[in-house]
Amino acid sequence: MMTRQVLAPLAFLIATGPALAHYGMIIPNDPMISQEDGRSVSLTMSFSHPFEMDGMMLEKPNAFTVTHEGETSDLLGQLQDATVMDDQGFTLDYPLDRPGTYIFAMEPQPYWEPAEDAFIIHYTKTYVTAYGDDEGWDTELGLKTEIVPLSKPFGLWERNVFQGIVKMDGEPVPYAEVEVEFLNDGVDATVPDDLMITQTVKADANGVFTYAAPSDGWWGFAALNTADYTLPQDGAEKAVELGAVIWVHFEAWTGQ
């Protein structure tokens, strides 16, 4: 497999070096399902460090849904236990009965991260289009926090720009910080320094951020904000990091 070098600026530091970025993950086998591909999509869910391909425990989520043509269905009971990146995750094969865009979303249980002295909750989603119909690609789900796509979240060429609006409680978040990371699955991408694993961009005053992926593959965008509530841990109230996460696939350019 050819080795790529993916460049990325600073994520954040701890005393012993760069901390690994956490990502809720919903990865379909294909974001654009054609008639020739079959009548279903296979999804893999995890909580992981995607560039390092380092999995963490994903407890059964509090919610897992699919939204299509304005209807949201509960899929939590259909999740199947699976080992993802050597840790606990889930899989789901979901039938695609009709054309259009299907949005899969996950609300995990709060994850206690001692290194950050805080809980992490990543509201994660991904978009899948079926049978050549992209209607609904900009659907907003009304999650506690989410990234609403301004660029179609599938069918992008590598180096195309992806834009999204970071929202919290339905309102744009000015100057929100967005971490960006590559799913290094079967690619063996390397970096000249660990500080370059996670890229960081900031949204503008309207909550809009812009990013152009340097290579094809899956890229995760996580907009991080602090919740207006705390959760108890070891007799003390701890902060909660709320992440709005979206996974976007960029296709390899086939032109000359």
Secondary structure in CASP SS format (residue, H / E / C, confidence):
PFRMAT SS
TARGET T0000
AUTHOR 0000-0000-0000
METHOD secondary structure of the structure
MODEL  1
M C 1.00
M C 1.00
T C 1.00
R C 1.00
Q E 1.00
V C 1.00
L C 1.00
A C 1.00
P C 1.00
L C 1.00
A C 1.00
F C 1.00
L E 1.00
I E 1.00
A C 1.00
T C 1.00
G E 1.00
P E 1.00
A C 1.00
L C 1.00
A C 1.00
H C 1.00
Y E 1.00
G E 1.00
M E 1.00
I E 1.00
I E 1.00
P E 1.00
N C 1.00
D C 1.00
P C 1.00
M E 1.00
I E 1.00
S C 1.00
Q H 1.00
E H 1.00
D H 1.00
G C 1.00
R C 1.00
S E 1.00
V E 1.00
S E 1.00
L E 1.00
T E 1.00
M E 1.00
S E 1.00
F E 1.00
S E 1.00
H E 1.00
P C 1.00
F C 1.00
E C 1.00
M C 1.00
D E 1.00
G E 1.00
M E 1.00
M C 1.00
L C 1.00
E C 1.00
K C 1.00
P C 1.00
N C 1.00
A E 1.00
F E 1.00
T E 1.00
V E 1.00
T E 1.00
H E 1.00
E C 1.00
G C 1.00
E E 1.00
T E 1.00
S E 1.00
D E 1.00
L C 1.00
L H 1.00
G H 1.00
Q H 1.00
L C 1.00
Q E 1.00
D E 1.00
A E 1.00
T E 1.00
V E 1.00
M C 1.00
D C 1.00
D E 1.00
Q E 1.00
G E 1.00
F E 1.00
T E 1.00
L E 1.00
D E 1.00
Y E 1.00
P E 1.00
L C 1.00
D C 1.00
R C 1.00
P C 1.00
G E 1.00
T E 1.00
Y E 1.00
I E 1.00
F E 1.00
A E 1.00
M E 1.00
E E 1.00
P C 1.00
Q C 1.00
P C 1.00
Y E 1.00
W E 1.00
E E 1.00
P C 1.00
A C 1.00
E C 1.00
D C 1.00
A E 1.00
F E 1.00
I E 1.00
I E 1.00
H E 1.00
Y E 1.00
T E 1.00
K E 1.00
T E 1.00
Y E 1.00
V E 1.00
T E 1.00
A E 1.00
Y C 1.00
G C 1.00
D E 1.00
D C 1.00
E C 1.00
G C 1.00
W C 1.00
D C 1.00
T C 1.00
E C 1.00
L C 1.00
G C 1.00
L C 1.00
K C 1.00
T E 1.00
E E 1.00
I E 1.00
V E 1.00
P E 1.00
L C 1.00
S C 1.00
K C 1.00
P C 1.00
F C 1.00
G C 1.00
L E 1.00
W E 1.00
E C 1.00
R C 1.00
N C 1.00
V E 1.00
F E 1.00
Q E 1.00
G E 1.00
I E 1.00
V E 1.00
K E 1.00
M E 1.00
D C 1.00
G C 1.00
E E 1.00
P E 1.00
V C 1.00
P C 1.00
Y C 1.00
A C 1.00
E E 1.00
V E 1.00
E E 1.00
V E 1.00
E E 1.00
F E 1.00
L C 1.00
N C 1.00
D C 1.00
G C 1.00
V C 1.00
D C 1.00
A C 1.00
T E 1.00
V C 1.00
P C 1.00
D C 1.00
D H 1.00
L H 1.00
M H 1.00
I C 1.00
T C 1.00
Q E 1.00
T E 1.00
V E 1.00
K E 1.00
A C 1.00
D C 1.00
A C 1.00
N C 1.00
G C 1.00
V E 1.00
F E 1.00
T E 1.00
Y E 1.00
A E 1.00
A C 1.00
P C 1.00
S C 1.00
D C 1.00
G E 1.00
W E 1.00
W E 1.00
G E 1.00
F E 1.00
A E 1.00
A E 1.00
L E 1.00
N E 1.00
T E 1.00
A E 1.00
D E 1.00
Y E 1.00
T E 1.00
L E 1.00
P E 1.00
Q E 1.00
D C 1.00
G C 1.00
A E 1.00
E E 1.00
K E 1.00
A E 1.00
V E 1.00
E E 1.00
L E 1.00
G E 1.00
A E 1.00
V E 1.00
I E 1.00
W E 1.00
V E 1.00
H E 1.00
F E 1.00
E E 1.00
A C 1.00
W C 1.00
T C 1.00
G C 1.00
Q C 1.00
END
